[in-house]
Amino acid sequence: MPQRKACTPAHHLPRACMHALSCPGEVTATFSIVAVDPQAGECGAAVASKYPAVGRVVPYVRAGVGAFCTQHHAEPAWGEKALDLLALGKLPEEVLGILLRDDPKPGKRQLGIIDMKGRAANRNCWDADPSGVWWGSMAGRNYACQGNTLAGREVITEMARAFEETNGPLAGRLIASLVAADRVGGDHRGRLGAGIRIAKVGVPGYSLELQVDKSNDAVNDLARLYKKAN
């Protein structure tokens, strides 16, 4: 699959998007899913949030390695480090332990990680910001989903259900998960940003990357971008 992107150059992003990119610690709320298709040699991550440009700072994927998401008080510097540790053969739970071991605010982190064998691990924030309302996570065969500042637990359960019950390529299953979560409330404060990244063995970089940096209906706009790209 050729690399496809629907992205906005950084210097053309709205001011709010640039702020989110330059102050990643403020990207504090989102729902996301990491997943793999071992047979297809694909790994991916998808995310949506009230924050613009969220798809550029939360999800990280690497062909033949796996996927990782860092959210609530996101730490983008952990993205490549987490994938490096997976590539060295560390188990997902070991990777999270290493990242959090000397972290000054572990209670503010929410993390999801998966390797190409489908082994997944979640870490929930236990000291969420007041807007948190509800946060949690689920993991199953070849996926893990997590979220905070959610409308309720059904956001997570619908993400999981949609991924498990949707057939087809990994990217389509991830989009279906975001749409299902959004339909039951998603981030209770709004839906400005969404993004998806897919990596495939044998394809340099991302085999698919789509971003919605600022929108009043980010998840559905992302779904429309995906449909147009396919």
N, CA, C and O of each residue as an XYZ file, in Angstrom:
920
protein
N       0.847     -1.198      0.000
C       0.000      0.000      0.000
C       0.877      1.240      0.000
O       1.768      1.349      0.843
N       0.665      2.162     -0.895
C       1.472      3.374     -0.910
C       1.163      4.242      0.292
O       0.075      4.175      0.863
N       2.131      5.055      0.665
C       1.916      5.953      1.793
C       0.900      7.009      1.415
O       1.003      7.643      0.365
N      -0.093      7.192      2.288
C      -1.125      8.181      2.034
C      -1.201      9.113      3.221
O      -1.152      8.663      4.366
N      -1.319     10.386      2.971
C      -1.409     11.335      4.061
C      -2.435     12.405      3.720
O      -2.575     12.830      2.574
N      -3.146     12.823      4.760
C      -4.019     13.985      4.625
C      -3.666     14.886      5.788
O      -4.382     14.933      6.788
N      -2.582     15.587      5.657
C      -2.012     16.325      6.773
C      -1.877     17.798      6.418
O      -1.846     18.167      5.244
N      -1.799     18.619      7.433
C      -1.572     20.031      7.249
C      -0.144     20.346      7.658
O       0.245     19.988      8.769
N       0.667     21.001      6.819
C       2.016     21.379      7.234
C       1.976     22.170      8.530
O       1.052     22.950      8.759
N       2.983     21.968      9.382
C       2.963     22.579     10.712
C       2.826     24.095     10.638
O       2.124     24.692     11.454
N       3.495     24.732      9.655
C       3.440     26.189      9.617
C       2.099     26.711      9.126
O       1.856     27.917      9.161
N       1.210     25.805      8.662
C      -0.124     26.221      8.238
C      -1.196     25.836      9.254
O      -2.379     26.087      9.022
N      -0.806     25.231     10.373
C      -1.793     24.824     11.364
C      -2.377     26.042     12.066
O      -1.694     27.054     12.222
N      -3.673     25.950     12.503
C      -4.232     27.018     13.313
C      -3.429     27.196     14.594
O      -2.748     26.273     15.039
N      -3.510     28.388     15.186
C      -2.735     28.689     16.380
C      -2.998     27.683     17.497
O      -2.071     27.292     18.206
N      -4.257     27.259     17.662
C      -4.569     26.304     18.729
C      -3.851     24.982     18.509
O      -3.434     24.336     19.470
N      -3.702     24.570     17.241
C      -3.003     23.323     16.941
C      -1.527     23.457     17.268
O      -0.932     22.541     17.836
N      -0.921     24.603     16.911
C       0.474     24.821     17.211
C       0.713     24.814     18.706
O       1.742     24.323     19.172
N      -0.233     25.357     19.463
C      -0.103     25.367     20.916
C      -0.094     23.944     21.447
O       0.699     23.617     22.330
N      -0.968     23.093     20.916
C      -1.015     21.710     21.372
C       0.281     20.983     21.073
O       0.730     20.160     21.872
N       0.891     21.277     19.925
C       2.134     20.625     19.556
C       3.303     21.124     20.399
O       4.196     20.348     20.741
N       3.305     22.402     20.735
C       4.430     22.961     21.475
C       4.299     22.763     22.972
O       5.288     22.885     23.695
N       3.089     22.455     23.462
C       2.854     22.239     24.891
C       2.177     20.885     25.082
O       1.019     20.833     25.498
N       2.879     19.783     24.784
C       2.241     18.474     24.812
C       1.675     18.099     26.155
O       0.736     17.305     26.218
N       2.216     18.646     27.250
C       1.684     18.319     28.561
C       0.247     18.752     28.734
O      -0.438     18.280     29.641
N      -0.230     19.661     27.861
C      -1.594     20.136     27.966
C      -2.566     19.301     27.142
O      -3.777     19.515     27.209
N      -2.047     18.352     26.365
C      -2.939     17.444     25.647
C      -3.391     16.399     26.649
O      -2.837     15.301     26.701
N      -4.393     16.738     27.444
C      -4.666     15.964     28.650
C      -5.877     15.064     28.549
O      -6.253     14.446     29.545
N      -6.499     14.964     27.401
C      -7.728     14.199     27.362
C      -7.951     13.591     25.999
O      -7.802     14.258     24.974
N      -8.312     12.307     25.993
C      -8.499     11.657     24.709
C      -9.037     10.248     24.887
O      -9.070      9.722     26.000
N      -9.459      9.639     23.786
C      -9.670      8.191     23.765
C      -8.941      7.635     22.562
O      -8.926      8.245     21.492
N      -8.335      6.467     22.745
C      -7.467      5.935     21.696
C      -7.497      4.418     21.703
O      -7.989      3.788     22.640
N      -6.957      3.845     20.629
C      -6.838      2.399     20.519
C      -5.550      2.072     19.781
O      -5.211      2.701     18.778
N      -4.838      1.072     20.297
C      -3.669      0.510     19.612
C      -4.022     -0.917     19.235
O      -4.723     -1.601     19.980
N      -3.536     -1.377     18.070
C      -3.928     -2.711     17.609
C      -2.939     -3.219     16.577
O      -2.179     -2.452     15.986
N      -2.966     -4.525     16.373
C      -2.118     -5.144     15.357
C      -2.919     -6.168     14.566
O      -3.916     -6.712     15.043
N      -2.459     -6.414     13.351
C      -2.935     -7.528     12.534
C      -1.690     -8.337     12.181
O      -1.029     -8.044     11.185
N      -1.361     -9.352     12.985
C      -0.120    -10.099     12.764
C      -0.044    -10.744     11.387
O       1.032    -10.805     10.791
N      -1.171    -11.224     10.876
C      -1.174    -11.882      9.571
C      -0.827    -10.904      8.441
O      -0.119    -11.255      7.497
N      -1.332     -9.689      8.553
C      -1.069     -8.672      7.527
C       0.239     -7.927      7.765
O       0.680     -7.155      6.914
N       0.867     -8.161      8.936
C       2.090     -7.445      9.261
C       1.856     -5.972      9.524
O       2.719     -5.141      9.243
N       0.681     -5.641     10.068
C       0.325     -4.247     10.305
C       0.161     -3.948     11.787
O      -0.273     -4.802     12.561
N       0.509     -2.742     12.167
C       0.202     -2.231     13.499
C      -0.340     -0.824     13.333
O      -0.016     -0.139     12.363
N      -1.170     -0.386     14.283
C      -1.774      0.922     14.121
C      -2.279      1.503     15.414
O      -2.399      0.805     16.421
N      -2.573      2.781     15.382
C      -3.153      3.489     16.516
C      -4.064      4.584     15.991
O      -3.773      5.215     14.975
N      -5.160      4.801     16.686
C      -6.105      5.854     16.316
C      -6.544      6.572     17.577
O      -6.607      5.972     18.650
N      -6.848      7.861     17.450
C      -7.117      8.685     18.616
C      -8.091      9.803     18.258
O      -8.139     10.260     17.116
N      -8.861     10.233     19.244
C      -9.732     11.399     19.091
C      -9.799     12.135     20.417
O      -9.634     11.539     21.481
N     -10.044     13.452     20.340
C      -9.999     14.263     21.552
C     -10.648     15.613     21.347
O     -10.943     16.013     20.221
N     -10.868     16.314     22.450
C     -11.282     17.706     22.406
C     -10.131     18.598     21.941
O     -10.352     19.722     21.491
N      -8.901     18.091     22.053
C      -7.737     18.894     21.704
C      -7.397     18.794     20.226
O      -7.418     17.697     19.667
N      -7.081     19.919     19.573
C      -6.668     19.876     18.172
C      -5.293     19.236     18.037
O      -4.507     19.233     18.984
N      -5.009     18.700     16.867
C      -3.698     18.119     16.546
C      -3.344     16.926     17.418
O      -2.170     16.567     17.517
N      -4.326     16.308     18.050
C      -4.040     15.215     18.977
C      -3.407     14.024     18.270
O      -2.627     13.288     18.874
N      -3.738     13.829     16.990
C      -3.189     12.693     16.264
C      -1.710     12.798     15.984
O      -1.102     11.850     15.486
N      -1.113     13.950     16.299
C       0.315     14.158     16.060
C       1.151     13.952     17.313
O       2.375     13.867     17.215
N       0.532     13.868     18.490
C       1.308     13.777     19.736
C       0.968     12.564     20.594
O       1.705     12.259     21.532
N      -0.120     11.867     20.302
C      -0.532     10.714     21.113
C      -0.101      9.367     20.523
O       0.480      8.565     21.256
N      -0.353      9.070     19.231
C      -0.091      7.729     18.703
C       1.280      7.586     18.045
O       1.763      8.488     17.361
N       1.894      6.414     18.278
C       3.191      6.091     17.690
C       3.155      4.653     17.200
O       2.717      3.758     17.924
N       3.611      4.427     15.982
C       3.608      3.079     15.415
C       4.907      2.854     14.662
O       5.515      3.793     14.149
N       5.326      1.593     14.602
C       6.530      1.256     13.856
C       6.362     -0.127     13.256
O       6.006     -1.077     13.952
N       6.618     -0.233     11.975
C       6.446     -1.506     11.275
C       7.281     -2.609     11.905
O       8.462     -2.424     12.198
N       6.651     -3.758     12.108
C       7.332     -4.910     12.676
C       7.577     -4.831     14.162
O       8.170     -5.745     14.735
N       7.134     -3.751     14.813
C       7.396     -3.545     16.243
C       6.098     -3.478     17.041
O       5.872     -4.310     17.919
N       5.239     -2.498     16.747
C       3.994     -2.362     17.489
C       3.506     -0.933     17.529
O       3.886     -0.110     16.697
N       2.656     -0.642     18.507
C       2.026      0.676     18.612
C       1.954      1.106     20.069
O       1.928      0.275     20.977
N       1.920      2.419     20.278
C       1.951      2.992     21.622
C       1.171      4.289     21.621
O       1.233      5.052     20.657
N       0.432      4.549     22.703
C      -0.252      5.831     22.889
C       0.068      6.384     24.261
O       0.065      5.656     25.254
N       0.344      7.677     24.311
C       0.575      8.378     25.571
C      -0.421      9.525     25.669
O      -0.492     10.367     24.773
N      -1.193      9.561     26.755
C      -2.270     10.550     26.852
C      -2.548     10.948     28.290
O      -1.811     10.569     29.201
N      -3.606     11.707     28.491
C      -3.914     12.490     29.682
C      -2.844     13.554     29.791
O      -2.970     14.573     29.112
N      -1.792     13.400     30.595
C      -0.648     14.296     30.472
C       0.332     13.594     29.552
O       1.213     12.863     30.005
N       0.170     13.821     28.254
C       0.951     13.091     27.260
C       2.426     13.436     27.354
O       2.799     14.561     27.689
N       3.255     12.451     27.053
C       4.697     12.646     27.013
C       5.212     12.143     25.664
O       5.619     10.987     25.548
N       5.195     13.008     24.640
C       5.596     12.573     23.301
C       7.007     11.990     23.230
O       7.286     11.156     22.368
N       7.894     12.419     24.122
C       9.253     11.882     24.114
C       9.271     10.384     24.380
O      10.248      9.709     24.055
N       8.212      9.863     24.963
C       8.147      8.424     25.234
C       7.772      7.608     24.003
O       7.963      6.392     24.001
N       7.245      8.238     22.961
C       6.756      7.496     21.811
C       7.807      6.619     21.168
O       7.646      5.401     21.095
N       8.884      7.230     20.701
C       9.939      6.451     20.053
C      10.683      5.576     21.060
O      11.128      4.480     20.720
N      10.820      6.053     22.292
C      11.492      5.249     23.316
C      10.723      3.965     23.584
O      11.326      2.897     23.699
N       9.414      4.052     23.683
C       8.595      2.860     23.917
C       8.758      1.859     22.783
O       8.880      0.657     23.020
N       8.759      2.359     21.545
C       8.914      1.467     20.402
C      10.325      0.882     20.338
O      10.499     -0.270     19.940
N      11.323      1.660     20.724
C      12.689      1.135     20.795
C      12.767     -0.027     21.773
O      13.401     -1.042     21.486
N      12.123      0.117     22.927
C      12.144     -0.938     23.942
C      11.410     -2.187     23.463
O      11.856     -3.307     23.710
N      10.283     -1.992     22.778
C       9.587     -3.142     22.191
C      10.488     -3.847     21.173
O      10.544     -5.076     21.129
N      11.182     -3.067     20.370
C      12.048     -3.633     19.338
C      13.188     -4.441     19.948
O      13.708     -5.356     19.309
N      13.579     -4.112     21.176
C      14.631     -4.848     21.874
C      14.112     -6.138     22.505
O      14.880     -6.902     23.090
N      12.805     -6.376     22.384
C      12.236     -7.601     22.916
C      11.584     -7.473     24.283
O      11.178     -8.475     24.871
N      11.479     -6.253     24.795
C      10.815     -6.053     26.078
C       9.321     -6.333     25.938
O       8.715     -6.014     24.916
N       8.739     -6.926     26.964
C       7.296     -7.113     26.996
C       6.603     -5.766     27.172
O       7.184     -4.854     27.761
N       5.375     -5.618     26.677
C       4.678     -4.337     26.839
C       4.622     -3.850     28.285
O       4.827     -2.664     28.542
N       4.350     -4.737     29.221
C       4.278     -4.312     30.622
C       5.650     -3.881     31.148
O       5.735     -3.010     32.014
N       6.715     -4.481     30.634
C       8.060     -4.044     31.012
C       8.326     -2.635     30.492
O       8.916     -1.810     31.189
N       7.893     -2.370     29.282
C       8.092     -1.045     28.701
C       7.417      0.023     29.555
O       8.013      1.059     29.849
N       6.174     -0.232     29.952
C       5.468      0.751     30.783
C       6.183      0.951     32.115
O       6.282      2.076     32.606
N       6.675     -0.125     32.696
C       7.397     -0.016     33.964
C       8.650      0.836     33.843
O       8.956      1.636     34.728
N       9.372      0.663     32.746
C      10.589      1.448     32.522
C      10.246      2.923     32.343
O      10.913      3.788     32.910
N       9.221      3.210     31.567
C       8.839      4.599     31.320
C       8.401      5.306     32.603
O       8.710      6.479     32.812
N       7.690      4.589     33.444
C       7.099      5.206     34.636
C       8.001      5.178     35.854
O       7.715      5.835     36.855
N       9.087      4.424     35.778
C       9.917      4.180     36.957
C      10.384      5.465     37.629
O      10.290      5.592     38.850
N      10.880      6.406     36.859
C      11.387      7.655     37.426
C      10.542      8.858     37.026
O      11.012      9.995     37.078
N       9.311      8.612     36.631
C       8.437      9.688     36.178
C       7.988     10.539     37.365
O       7.560      9.982     38.376
N       8.070     11.864     37.279
C       7.675     12.719     38.401
C       6.168     12.798     38.622
O       5.736     13.199     39.703
N       5.357     12.430     37.634
C       3.905     12.489     37.832
C       3.226     11.271     37.202
O       2.465     11.410     36.245
N       3.498     10.090     37.733
C       2.943      8.859     37.151
C       1.429      8.791     37.223
O       0.800      8.129     36.398
N       0.837      9.464     38.196
C      -0.612      9.418     38.329
C      -1.351     10.163     37.239
O      -2.563     10.002     37.087
N      -0.630     10.984     36.472
C      -1.240     11.759     35.402
C      -1.146     11.070     34.041
O      -1.685     11.578     33.058
N      -0.474      9.925     33.971
C      -0.254      9.268     32.686
C      -1.316      8.211     32.395
O      -1.737      7.471     33.284
N      -1.731      8.155     31.153
C      -2.534      7.038     30.674
C      -1.857      6.521     29.411
O      -1.615      7.278     28.470
N      -1.554      5.221     29.398
C      -0.733      4.637     28.339
C      -1.364      3.358     27.808
O      -2.019      2.618     28.543
N      -1.157      3.114     26.530
C      -1.558      1.856     25.917
C      -0.467      1.397     24.970
O       0.102      2.208     24.239
N      -0.166      0.097     24.975
C       0.931     -0.406     24.156
C       0.639     -1.828     23.706
O       0.004     -2.597     24.428
N       1.110     -2.181     22.499
C       0.899     -3.518     21.970
C       2.074     -3.877     21.060
O       2.606     -3.017     20.357
N       2.476     -5.157     21.077
C       3.525     -5.607     20.173
C       2.920     -6.429     19.043
O       1.711     -6.655     19.010
N       3.761     -6.873     18.121
C       3.257     -7.542     16.924
C       2.697     -8.937     17.192
O       2.061     -9.525     16.317
N       2.926     -9.468     18.381
C       2.317    -10.737     18.757
C       0.920    -10.543     19.340
O       0.216    -11.514     19.617
N       0.527     -9.289     19.523
C      -0.778     -9.001     20.101
C      -0.757     -8.891     21.613
O      -1.811     -8.796     22.242
N       0.437     -8.904     22.208
C       0.538     -8.735     23.661
C       0.361     -7.253     23.980
O       1.073     -6.406     23.439
N      -0.589     -6.943     24.859
C      -0.948     -5.548     25.122
C      -0.943     -5.255     26.612
O      -1.083     -6.153     27.442
N      -0.777     -3.973     26.933
C      -0.827     -3.531     28.328
C      -1.383     -2.116     28.374
O      -1.147     -1.310     27.473
N      -2.127     -1.825     29.438
C      -2.662     -0.487     29.690
C      -2.130      0.032     31.015
O      -1.794     -0.742     31.912
N      -2.060      1.334     31.126
C      -1.821      1.991     32.411
C      -2.783      3.162     32.501
O      -2.759      4.058     31.657
N      -3.631      3.157     33.525
C      -4.586      4.247     33.703
C      -4.030      5.322     34.619
O      -3.268      5.040     35.543
N      -4.422      6.554     34.348
C      -4.107      7.637     35.271
C      -4.907      7.405     36.554
O      -6.092      7.077     36.493
N      -4.272      7.571     37.707
C      -5.010      7.431     38.969
C      -5.136      8.775     39.697
O      -5.723      8.860     40.775
N      -4.576      9.811     39.089
C      -4.665     11.165     39.641
C      -5.125     12.104     38.534
O      -4.473     13.103     38.230
N      -6.270     11.756     37.937
C      -6.766     12.507     36.786
C      -7.151     13.928     37.166
O      -7.462     14.216     38.322
N      -7.126     14.805     36.181
C      -7.550     16.186     36.389
C      -9.051     16.229     36.702
O      -9.764     15.270     36.407
N      -9.542     17.329     37.296
C     -10.960     17.404     37.679
C     -11.933     17.148     36.543
O     -13.041     16.666     36.778
N     -11.541     17.459     35.319
C     -12.440     17.228     34.194
C     -12.532     15.756     33.816
O     -13.283     15.393     32.910
N     -11.777     14.911     34.500
C     -11.695     13.500     34.141
C     -13.035     12.798     34.057
O     -13.284     12.073     33.093
N     -13.903     12.991     35.033
C     -15.245     12.409     35.093
C     -15.195     10.886     35.053
O     -15.559     10.234     36.031
N     -14.748     10.307     33.937
C     -14.628      8.847     33.840
C     -13.404      8.515     32.991
O     -13.166      9.134     31.954
N     -12.634      7.532     33.444
C     -11.508      7.054     32.649
C     -11.349      5.559     32.868
O     -11.765      5.022     33.895
N     -10.753      4.904     31.909
C     -10.572      3.468     32.021
C      -9.973      2.889     30.753
O      -9.574      3.618     29.845
N      -9.915      1.556     30.709
C      -9.281      0.891     29.571
C      -9.791     -0.540     29.454
O     -10.351     -1.100     30.396
N      -9.582     -1.116     28.270
C      -9.884     -2.520     27.999
C      -8.841     -3.048     27.034
O      -8.279     -2.305     26.229
N      -8.592     -4.349     27.130
C      -7.691     -4.986     26.171
C      -8.275     -6.337     25.790
O      -8.939     -6.995     26.592
N      -8.017     -6.733     24.563
C      -8.506     -8.016     24.074
C      -7.579     -8.534     22.995
O      -6.417     -8.135     22.916
N      -8.094     -9.420     22.169
C      -7.259    -10.032     21.143
C      -6.770     -8.986     20.149
O      -7.549     -8.425     19.378
N      -5.485     -8.740     20.182
C      -4.799     -7.849     19.235
C      -5.142     -6.369     19.380
O      -4.935     -5.604     18.438
N      -5.662     -5.941     20.541
C      -5.935     -4.511     20.712
C      -5.914     -4.119     22.184
O      -6.017     -4.963     23.074
N      -5.780     -2.823     22.414
C      -5.979     -2.222     23.735
C      -6.550     -0.837     23.509
O      -6.072     -0.104     22.643
N      -7.568     -0.469     24.277
C      -8.147      0.867     24.144
C      -8.198      1.530     25.509
O      -8.293      0.859     26.537
N      -8.135      2.844     25.508
C      -8.042      3.599     26.749
C      -8.590      5.003     26.529
O      -8.571      5.522     25.412
N      -9.078      5.612     27.609
C      -9.601      6.956     27.472
C      -9.822      7.627     28.810
O      -9.945      6.962     29.839
N      -9.872      8.947     28.790
C     -10.141      9.746     29.989
C     -11.007     10.935     29.602
O     -11.183     11.211     28.415
N     -11.539     11.630     30.568
C     -12.543     12.684     30.351
C     -13.647     12.186     29.424
O     -14.068     12.891     28.507
N     -14.108     10.973     29.672
C     -15.101     10.352     28.804
C     -16.518     10.575     29.322
O     -16.736     10.860     30.499
N     -17.467     10.437     28.409
C     -18.875     10.574     28.787
C     -19.317      9.436     29.710
O     -20.265      9.599     30.479
N     -18.653      8.307     29.644
C     -18.999      7.173     30.495
C     -18.284      5.914     30.033
O     -17.565      5.926     29.034
N     -18.489      4.823     30.774
C     -17.774      3.585     30.478
C     -18.109      3.017     29.102
O     -17.311      2.283     28.519
N     -19.297      3.358     28.582
C     -19.690      2.809     27.291
C     -18.782      3.290     26.163
O     -18.722      2.655     25.110
N     -18.082      4.394     26.366
C     -17.137      4.845     25.341
C     -16.057      3.781     25.123
O     -15.706      3.466     23.986
N     -15.543      3.240     26.211
C     -14.515      2.198     26.118
C     -15.107      0.877     25.642
O     -14.528      0.218     24.778
N     -16.238      0.486     26.186
C     -16.813     -0.812     25.796
C     -17.243     -0.815     24.341
O     -17.158     -1.846     23.674
N     -17.708      0.339     23.833
C     -18.081      0.424     22.423
C     -16.858      0.405     21.515
O     -16.900     -0.176     20.431
N     -15.779      1.032     21.947
C     -14.535      0.941     21.181
C     -14.120     -0.514     21.013
O     -13.803     -0.962     19.911
N     -14.128     -1.242     22.122
C     -13.722     -2.648     22.097
C     -14.676     -3.482     21.245
O     -14.242     -4.293     20.427
N     -15.971     -3.276     21.442
C     -16.957     -4.046     20.682
C     -16.790     -3.830     19.183
O     -16.780     -4.782     18.403
N     -16.658     -2.566     18.794
C     -16.554     -2.260     17.366
C     -15.304     -2.881     16.754
O     -15.355     -3.412     15.645
N     -14.193     -2.820     17.463
C     -12.978     -3.427     16.919
C     -13.154     -4.933     16.760
O     -12.770     -5.499     15.737
N     -13.725     -5.575     17.757
C     -13.880     -7.027     17.723
C     -14.866     -7.479     16.647
O     -14.692     -8.544     16.054
N     -15.891     -6.682     16.395
C     -16.967     -7.113     15.496
C     -16.826     -6.605     14.064
O     -17.605     -6.989     13.192
N     -15.842     -5.747     13.816
C     -15.647     -5.211     12.467
C     -14.658     -6.078     11.700
O     -13.598     -6.429     12.219
N     -15.000     -6.415     10.481
C     -14.106     -7.179      9.621
C     -13.342     -6.235      8.690
O     -13.668     -5.052      8.587
N     -12.336     -6.762      8.023
C     -11.611     -5.966      7.047
C     -10.247     -5.544      7.540
O      -9.758     -6.069      8.541
N      -9.619     -4.592      6.846
C      -8.262     -4.164      7.179
C      -8.194     -3.477      8.541
O      -9.190     -2.969      9.055
N      -7.008     -3.479      9.097
C      -6.807     -2.907     10.421
C      -7.253     -1.456     10.495
O      -7.908     -1.063     11.460
N      -6.910     -0.655      9.497
C      -7.274      0.764      9.535
C      -8.779      0.956      9.641
O      -9.244      1.794     10.414
N      -9.540      0.192      8.877
C     -10.991      0.303      8.926
C     -11.547     -0.087     10.284
O     -12.506      0.517     10.765
N     -10.950     -1.088     10.900
C     -11.399     -1.509     12.233
C     -11.110     -0.432     13.283
O     -11.909     -0.219     14.195
N      -9.974      0.240     13.151
C      -9.649      1.325     14.083
C     -10.591      2.510     13.901
O     -11.048      3.099     14.881
N     -10.879      2.854     12.666
C     -11.832      3.937     12.408
C     -13.198      3.583     12.978
O     -13.847      4.422     13.602
N     -13.637      2.348     12.770
C     -14.930      1.910     13.301
C     -14.965      2.037     14.817
O     -16.003      2.383     15.383
N     -13.853      1.765     15.478
C     -13.790      1.887     16.932
C     -13.959      3.328     17.384
O     -14.692      3.603     18.334
N     -13.282      4.250     16.705
C     -13.434      5.661     17.065
C     -14.860      6.142     16.836
O     -15.418      6.857     17.669
N     -15.448      5.756     15.717
C     -16.821      6.175     15.405
C     -17.785      5.657     16.465
O     -18.657      6.394     16.925
N     -17.635      4.399     16.854
C     -18.523      3.815     17.863
C     -18.384      4.537     19.194
O     -19.379      4.791     19.874
N     -17.148      4.868     19.569
C     -16.929      5.588     20.828
C     -17.510      6.990     20.775
O     -18.097      7.463     21.748
N     -17.348      7.642     19.653
C     -17.855      9.002     19.484
C     -19.376      9.041     19.567
O     -19.948      9.985     20.113
N     -20.025      8.027     19.031
C     -21.494      8.000     19.006
C     -22.112      7.880     20.393
O     -23.268      8.255     20.589
N     -21.358      7.364     21.354
C     -21.905      7.251     22.715
C     -21.345      8.329     23.638
O     -21.444      8.219     24.860
N     -20.760      9.365     23.055
C     -20.361     10.515     23.861
C     -18.908     10.897     23.779
O     -18.575     12.075     23.914
N     -18.018      9.924     23.559
C     -16.600     10.221     23.424
C     -16.064     11.080     24.556
O     -16.426     10.895     25.718
N     -15.206     12.011     24.207
C     -14.696     13.015     25.148
C     -15.868     13.933     25.484
O     -16.428     14.569     24.592
N     -16.241     14.009     26.752
C     -17.470     14.724     27.118
C     -17.381     16.218     26.864
O     -18.406     16.897     26.927
N     -16.200     16.765     26.580
C     -16.065     18.207     26.389
C     -16.073     18.649     24.934
O     -16.159     19.844     24.651
N     -15.984     17.700     24.009
C     -15.995     18.102     22.612
C     -15.163     17.173     21.746
O     -14.630     16.175     22.231
N     -15.049     17.502     20.452
C     -14.411     16.591     19.500
C     -13.691     17.378     18.408
O     -14.145     17.430     17.265
N     -12.572     17.985     18.770
C     -11.867     18.853     17.832
C     -10.845     18.136     16.957
O     -10.651     18.522     15.805
N     -10.188     17.101     17.476
C      -9.101     16.481     16.736
C      -9.201     14.974     16.685
O      -9.786     14.356     17.574
N      -8.627     14.372     15.636
C      -8.585     12.916     15.503
C      -7.474     12.547     14.535
O      -7.085     13.347     13.684
N      -6.969     11.331     14.674
C      -5.917     10.897     13.768
C      -5.724      9.395     13.797
O      -6.123      8.724     14.748
N      -5.110      8.873     12.749
C      -4.798      7.456     12.654
C      -3.445      7.293     11.988
O      -3.111      8.012     11.047
N      -2.669      6.336     12.488
C      -1.391      5.989     11.888
C      -1.298      4.463     11.776
O      -1.585      3.740     12.730
N      -0.894      3.991     10.597
C      -0.717      2.569     10.342
C       0.687      2.353      9.791
O       1.156      3.122      8.952
N       1.354      1.308     10.264
C       2.652      0.922      9.714
C       2.577     -0.535      9.283
O       1.925     -1.356      9.928
N       3.252     -0.842      8.185
C       3.202     -2.198      7.636
C       4.603     -2.668      7.267
O       5.397     -1.920      6.698
N       4.885     -3.908      7.597
C       6.177     -4.491      7.266
C       6.413     -4.379      5.758
O       5.557     -4.751      4.955
N       7.579     -3.864      5.391
C       7.920     -3.709      3.982
C       7.585     -2.362      3.393
O       7.949     -2.076      2.252
N       6.883     -1.510      4.167
C       6.514     -0.164      3.693
C       7.240      0.857      4.559
O       7.061      0.852      5.777
N       8.049      1.727      3.977
C       8.763      2.734      4.772
C       7.801      3.709      5.450
O       6.765      4.070      4.892
N       8.157      4.118      6.641
C       7.346      5.103      7.359
C       5.960      4.569      7.670
O       5.804      3.424      8.093
N       4.945      5.414      7.455
C       3.559      5.010      7.662
C       2.960      4.535      6.346
O       3.141      5.174      5.310
N       2.260      3.435      6.386
C       1.515      3.021      5.198
C       0.237      3.828      5.058
O      -0.317      3.937      3.964
N      -0.236      4.399      6.169
C      -1.397      5.292      6.159
C      -1.271      6.263      7.314
O      -0.981      5.854      8.438
N      -1.481      7.524      7.058
C      -1.594      8.531      8.110
C      -2.640      9.540      7.690
O      -2.543     10.141      6.620
N      -3.638      9.726      8.535
C      -4.688     10.709      8.301
C      -4.844     11.542      9.568
O      -4.829     11.008     10.677
N      -4.993     12.848      9.397
C      -5.116     13.749     10.535
C      -6.261     14.732     10.330
O      -6.425     15.292      9.245
N      -7.040     14.935     11.366
C      -8.004     16.038     11.424
C      -7.561     16.894     12.592
O      -7.700     16.494     13.748
N      -7.027     18.071     12.296
C      -6.387     18.879     13.328
C      -7.342     19.805     14.072
O      -7.110     20.120     15.239
N      -8.400     20.240     13.420
C      -9.358     21.110     14.100
C     -10.680     21.034     13.370
O     -10.789     21.447     12.215
N     -11.693     20.502     14.053
C     -12.995     20.289     13.424
C     -14.063     20.222     14.498
O     -13.781     19.887     15.649
N     -15.281     20.541     14.117
C     -16.400     20.389     15.049
C     -16.929     18.954     15.080
O     -17.785     18.622     15.900
N     -16.421     18.113     14.193
C     -16.892     16.734     14.090
C     -15.723     15.863     13.637
O     -15.777     15.226     12.585
N     -14.663     15.848     14.454
C     -13.377     15.305     14.016
C     -13.431     13.829     13.639
O     -12.843     13.428     12.634
N     -14.124     13.018     14.427
C     -14.123     11.575     14.160
C     -14.803     11.268     12.831
O     -14.284     10.490     12.030
N     -15.950     11.870     12.599
C     -16.642     11.623     11.332
C     -15.869     12.213     10.155
O     -15.894     11.658      9.057
N     -15.185     13.332     10.375
C     -14.341     13.873      9.320
C     -13.191     12.913      9.012
O     -12.819     12.739      7.852
N     -12.634     12.295     10.046
C     -11.565     11.312      9.852
C     -12.095     10.112      9.068
O     -11.431      9.613      8.160
N     -13.283      9.658      9.420
C     -13.897      8.531      8.689
C     -14.112      8.873      7.225
O     -13.921      8.026      6.353
N     -14.506     10.106      6.951
C     -14.688     10.525      5.566
C     -13.353     10.571      4.814
O     -13.281     10.191      3.646
N     -12.310     11.034      5.485
C     -10.974     11.040      4.872
C     -10.535      9.616      4.530
O      -9.982      9.361      3.460
N     -10.792      8.702      5.455
C     -10.404      7.299      5.216
C     -11.164      6.709      4.034
O     -10.593      6.015      3.193
N     -12.456      6.997      3.987
C     -13.260      6.479      2.880
C     -12.757      7.032      1.549
O     -12.693      6.310      0.554
N     -12.402      8.318      1.537
C     -11.901      8.936      0.300
C     -10.555      8.339     -0.107
O     -10.274      8.181     -1.295
N      -9.720      8.007      0.890
C      -8.397      7.451      0.602
C      -8.450      6.025      0.128
O      -7.463      5.508     -0.395
N      -9.592      5.375      0.303
C      -9.718      3.969     -0.062
C     -10.822      3.753     -1.091
O     -11.062      2.620     -1.510
